[in-house]
Amino acid sequence: TSNFLLWQSAYAEMVFLDRLWPDFDRRDLWRAVELYASRDRRYGGAMPNVVE
């Protein structure tokens, strides 16, 4: 491995789509943004205990 941008991508949110770069358009970008927005982000915190 080349370790290219290894430390810069430590906290990055990666999205992998079945689309090659020349075919990537604004719909694919919007899909990636929607996938990011739908993630359950806890910023390192654990899920709270729910008492039933």
N, C-alpha and C positions, 0 to 999 in steps of 0.2 A: 504494500500500500504506500501511497505517497504522503499520507497525513495532510493532504491539502485541505485547509480550512477546518481541521479537526476541532480545534478549541473554539472557533467562532460558531460552530454549529452545535455546541454542547446542549443548549436549551432550545434549539430550533424545533418547530413543529413541521414534520415532513409529510407531504402528500404525494403519493405515487399514482399517476393516472396511466391508463393504457392508450397513450397518445404520443406520437413522436413530435419533437420540437417544431419542425416545419409546419405541422398540421395543427399546432396549438393556437387556439383563438380565444376570444373574449368569453365564450360559453364555458370553455375549459377552466379559465381563470375564475369565473363566477362559481363553478362547481367546487373548485379547490377552496374558495372563500367560504362557501356554505358548509363544506366538510369541516373546516376549521371552527366555524361558529357553532357547530353542533356538538363539539367535543365537551366532555365534562372536565373542566379545568379546576383543580383544587390547589394549585400553587404549592405543592408539597405537603398539604394537610391531609389528614386521614378523614375518612367519611365519619360523620357523627354517629354515635350509638343511638339507635331508635328504640325507645322503650314501648313495648306493646301492651 
